[in-house]
Amino acid sequence: MNTKEEKYLKKLGDHIRTLRELKGLDQKPFAFQCGISRTQLYMVENGKTNPRLLTLLKIANGLEVDLSELLNNLKENNND
């Protein structure tokens, strides 16, 4: 994985964690609610894995947001 891809995954994970925390959801029960493992959610939130589309859909549904909301923050800006 190249540096640019790592940045995307880190931004995605940070955004997911922020949305989850804003809703007051703890990681383990939220992962269970989404139908994924806590370890998998941890890996996504920390940018350590490239999640499959189905995983992102489960997370988006659990957060009650559109998938586009999760991905919208990945647009590059001049600071990247």
N, C-alpha and C positions, 0 to 999 in steps of 0.2 A: 504494500500500500504506500502511495506517495504522500508527501507532506500535505498537499492540498486536500486529498481524500481524508486524511486524519483530522484536518481542521473541520471539514464538513461533519464528520461523525461526532466530533467533540461538541460542535455547535448544536447539532441535533439532540444529543444527549442532555446538554445543559438546558435546552429549551423544554424538553420533556420533563426533566426534574423540576424546573421552575413551575411549570403548569401543574404538576402533581402537588407540589408543596403549597402553591396558592390555593388549591382546593382542600388543603389540610389532610391529604392522604398519605399514610405511611407506606413505605415501599413494599413490604411483604403482603399485607392485605390487598393492596392495589394490584400487585402482580397476580395474585390468586383470582381477583375479580376479573382481570383481563384474560385469564386462561394461559398465562405464561409463568415460568418459574421466577422466583426472586433473583436467582443468579442471572438469568437472562436479562431481566429488567436492569439489574446492577450494571451488567456489561454494556447495555445500550446507553444508559444514563452517563456512563463514564467514557463513552466513545471507544470502547475496546472491541466492538464487533460491528459488522455491517448487517443491520437487521433486515430480514426478509420483509417484503411488502405485507404479507399477512400479519406479521408481528406488529408492524406499524399501524395497520388497520385496527388490531385489537387494542393497542395503546390509545389510539385516537378515540375509539368508541368508549373506552374506560374513562377517558378525560372529557368525554362528551363534546369533542371538537371535530371538525372536518380534518381529513388527512392533510389537506392543503395548509391548515394552520400549523401542523407540525413541520412541514417542509418549507413554509414561506420564509422562515428566518435564515435559510441557507444561501440566499442570494448574496453574491459577492459584493463587497463594497471596497473602497479604496484602502481600507486599513488591513485587508487580508493579504 
